[in-house]
């Protein structure tokens, strides 16, 4: 989706992704309206809440490195660009795309991926559906997200992010039997490149290339 030329506010990286996730969360969690009765005071010992999950390590390029210089050039062309914010939003895009592929969500893939990745995803989904297979995928945690490369050719910027995430990923047949992958937790290194034309009203950084190590 491309924003119109009269886009009324500063460009926000992956802003559409944030809206997509909010809508999805509302659909899952529901909304609280009106009066809610006060919870009764519990009797007896109360278990301590579980510790929060550790935040992902955000990795910015080393000071003075060629990658940092490229990010500075991107920011010079578009002052609203912020590498730390980009990385935080890239994690949201990473989660959204993984889930969209597993669910066969064509609209989200079209919104967040470039031509070649989208074609590969669509082909894999079609083959999966034809074989009556179901993809199960969940990102349990993103341990780190690091900018490892960046280029700026004309106004076209590309930023490569290496994600280290803990996932479950497997495929089942019509009988519910696992035919590929497993239900256990797996630590996966993904290298994703996002691309966008700087200085335009379209805020979406699209996934244009993926690798696993």
C-alpha positions as CSV (number, residue, x, y, z in Angstrom):
1,X,0.0,0.0,0.0
2,X,1.4,3.4,-0.9
3,X,0.4,6.5,1.0
4,X,-1.1,9.4,-1.0
5,X,0.9,12.5,-1.9
6,X,-1.0,14.5,0.7
7,X,0.3,12.3,3.6
8,X,-0.4,14.6,6.5
9,X,2.4,13.8,8.9
10,X,6.1,12.9,8.9
11,X,6.9,9.5,7.5
12,X,7.0,6.8,10.2
13,X,9.0,3.7,9.4
14,X,6.8,0.7,9.3
15,X,3.8,2.7,10.5
16,X,1.4,0.5,8.6
17,X,2.9,-2.6,10.4
18,X,2.2,-1.0,13.8
19,X,-1.5,-0.4,12.8
20,X,-1.7,-4.0,11.5
21,X,-0.4,-5.4,14.8
22,X,-2.7,-3.2,16.9
23,X,-5.7,-4.4,14.9
24,X,-4.7,-8.0,15.3
25,X,-4.1,-7.7,19.0
26,X,-7.5,-6.1,19.5
27,X,-9.0,-9.0,17.6
28,X,-7.3,-11.5,19.9
29,X,-7.6,-9.8,23.2
30,X,-10.9,-8.0,22.8
31,X,-11.7,-4.6,24.2
32,X,-12.9,-3.7,27.7
33,X,-15.8,-1.3,27.8
34,X,-18.0,-0.2,30.7
35,X,-17.9,-1.1,34.3
36,X,-15.8,-4.0,35.5
37,X,-16.3,-5.3,39.0
38,X,-13.4,-5.0,41.4
39,X,-11.5,-8.3,41.8
40,X,-11.8,-10.0,45.2
41,X,-8.8,-9.9,47.4
42,X,-7.0,-13.2,47.2
43,X,-6.7,-15.3,50.3
44,X,-3.4,-17.0,51.1
45,X,0.0,-16.7,49.5
46,X,0.1,-15.2,46.1
47,X,2.7,-16.5,43.5
48,X,5.1,-13.9,42.3
49,X,4.6,-12.9,38.7
50,X,7.0,-14.4,36.2
51,X,10.0,-12.3,35.3
52,X,9.6,-10.3,32.1
53,X,11.2,-11.7,28.9
54,X,14.6,-10.1,28.2
55,X,14.5,-7.4,25.6
56,X,16.1,-8.1,22.3
57,X,19.7,-6.8,21.9
58,X,19.6,-3.9,19.5
59,X,22.8,-3.8,17.5
60,X,23.8,-0.5,15.8
61,X,26.9,-0.4,13.6
62,X,30.2,0.6,15.1
63,X,31.0,4.3,15.2
64,X,32.9,5.4,12.2
65,X,32.1,2.2,10.2
66,X,31.1,2.3,6.6
67,X,27.6,1.1,7.6
68,X,27.2,3.9,10.1
69,X,28.3,6.4,7.4
70,X,25.6,5.0,5.1
71,X,23.0,5.3,7.8
72,X,24.1,9.0,8.3
73,X,23.7,9.6,4.5
74,X,20.1,8.1,4.7
75,X,19.3,10.4,7.6
76,X,20.7,13.4,5.7
77,X,18.3,12.7,2.9
78,X,15.4,12.0,5.4
79,X,15.9,13.6,8.8
80,X,13.1,11.6,10.4
81,X,15.0,8.4,9.8
82,X,16.3,6.9,13.1
83,X,18.4,3.6,13.1
84,X,17.3,2.5,16.6
85,X,13.6,3.1,15.7
86,X,14.1,1.3,12.4
87,X,15.5,-1.7,14.2
88,X,12.6,-1.8,16.7
89,X,10.1,-1.6,13.9
90,X,12.0,-4.1,11.8
91,X,11.3,-6.7,14.6
92,X,7.6,-6.0,14.2
93,X,7.8,-6.5,10.5
94,X,9.8,-9.7,11.0
95,X,7.2,-11.2,13.3
96,X,4.3,-10.1,11.0
97,X,5.9,-11.6,7.9
98,X,6.7,-14.9,9.5
99,X,3.1,-15.2,10.8
100,X,1.6,-14.1,7.5
101,X,3.5,-16.8,5.6
102,X,2.4,-19.5,8.0
103,X,-1.2,-18.4,7.8
104,X,-1.2,-17.8,4.0
105,X,-2.0,-14.1,4.6
106,X,-1.6,-12.8,1.1
107,X,-2.6,-9.2,1.9
108,X,0.1,-8.7,4.6
109,X,2.8,-10.3,2.4
110,X,1.9,-8.0,-0.5
111,X,2.1,-5.0,1.8
112,X,5.4,-5.8,3.4
113,X,7.5,-7.7,0.8
114,X,9.0,-6.8,-2.5
115,X,8.4,-8.6,-5.8
116,X,10.8,-11.5,-5.5
117,X,10.2,-12.5,-1.9
118,X,6.5,-12.2,-2.4
119,X,6.6,-14.4,-5.4
120,X,8.6,-17.0,-3.5
121,X,6.2,-16.9,-0.5
122,X,3.2,-17.1,-2.7
123,X,4.6,-20.1,-4.6
124,X,5.4,-21.9,-1.3
125,X,1.9,-21.2,0.0
126,X,0.3,-22.6,-3.2
127,X,2.4,-25.7,-3.1
128,X,1.6,-26.2,0.6
129,X,-2.2,-25.8,0.0
130,X,-2.2,-28.1,-2.9
131,X,-0.5,-30.8,-0.8
132,X,-3.1,-30.1,2.0
133,X,-0.3,-29.2,4.4
134,X,-0.5,-26.7,7.3
135,X,2.4,-24.5,8.4
136,X,2.8,-23.8,12.1
137,X,5.2,-21.1,13.1
138,X,5.7,-19.0,16.2
139,X,8.5,-16.6,17.2
140,X,8.9,-17.2,20.9
141,X,11.6,-14.5,21.3
142,X,13.9,-12.3,19.3
143,X,17.2,-12.4,21.1
144,X,18.9,-9.8,18.9
145,X,18.4,-7.6,15.9
146,X,21.5,-6.0,14.4
147,X,22.1,-3.8,11.4
148,X,24.9,-5.6,9.5
149,X,24.9,-3.7,6.2
150,X,23.4,-0.7,4.4
151,X,23.5,0.8,1.0
152,X,22.2,4.0,-0.6
153,X,22.1,4.1,-4.4
154,X,20.5,7.4,-5.5
155,X,17.4,7.6,-3.3
156,X,17.0,3.8,-2.9
157,X,18.2,2.7,0.6
158,X,18.7,-0.9,1.6
159,X,19.4,-2.0,5.2
160,X,20.3,-5.6,6.2
161,X,19.3,-6.8,9.6
162,X,20.5,-10.1,11.2
163,X,17.9,-11.5,13.5
164,X,18.6,-14.2,16.1
165,X,15.3,-15.6,17.2
166,X,13.9,-18.6,19.1
167,X,11.1,-20.2,17.0
168,X,8.9,-23.2,16.7
169,X,8.3,-24.2,13.1
170,X,6.8,-27.4,11.6
171,X,4.4,-28.6,9.0
172,X,1.5,-31.1,9.5
173,X,-0.6,-33.1,7.0
174,X,-4.4,-33.5,7.0
175,X,-4.1,-36.1,9.8
176,X,-2.2,-33.7,12.0
177,X,1.0,-35.6,11.7
178,X,4.3,-33.6,11.6
179,X,5.9,-34.0,8.1
180,X,8.7,-31.4,8.5
181,X,10.3,-29.6,11.4
182,X,9.4,-30.2,15.0
183,X,7.5,-28.7,17.9
184,X,10.7,-28.0,19.9
185,X,12.3,-24.6,20.2
186,X,15.0,-23.8,17.6
187,X,17.4,-20.9,17.6
188,X,17.5,-19.4,14.0
189,X,19.7,-16.8,12.4
190,X,17.9,-14.9,9.7
191,X,19.5,-12.2,7.5
192,X,16.8,-9.9,6.0
193,X,17.3,-6.9,3.7
194,X,14.7,-4.1,3.7
195,X,14.5,-1.5,1.0
196,X,12.7,1.8,0.5
197,X,13.0,4.9,-1.7
198,X,14.0,7.7,0.6
199,X,12.2,11.1,0.5
200,X,8.9,9.6,-0.8
201,X,5.5,9.5,1.0
202,X,5.5,5.7,1.1
203,X,6.6,4.8,4.7
204,X,7.0,1.1,4.2
205,X,10.4,-0.6,4.2
206,X,9.8,-3.8,2.1
207,X,11.6,-7.1,2.6
208,X,13.6,-7.7,-0.6
209,X,15.9,-10.5,0.3
210,X,16.2,-13.3,2.9
211,X,18.9,-15.7,4.0
212,X,19.4,-18.2,6.9
213,X,22.8,-19.1,8.3
